[in-house]
Amino acid sequence: MPTRHDFDARLLGGAALFGIGWGLSGYCPGPAVVSLPGLSWPLVAFLVALVLGWWIPRQVAPSH
């Protein structure tokens, strides 16, 4: 079980970006991957944004 109960700007910002991306594209990560056989431009745009959203913070954040 999680032991942290605080909300910080990174958590709220990430949740907001996830929700905005989901609302604009109509996809969340699981259904987007399952939809790969019916590849479309909106799906490609979502997947590119998904990968960049995962990769960029790992390049910017200090390593632990």
Secondary structure as UniProt FT lines:
FT   HELIX           9..25
FT   HELIX           29..34
FT   HELIX           36..38
FT   HELIX           41..60
//
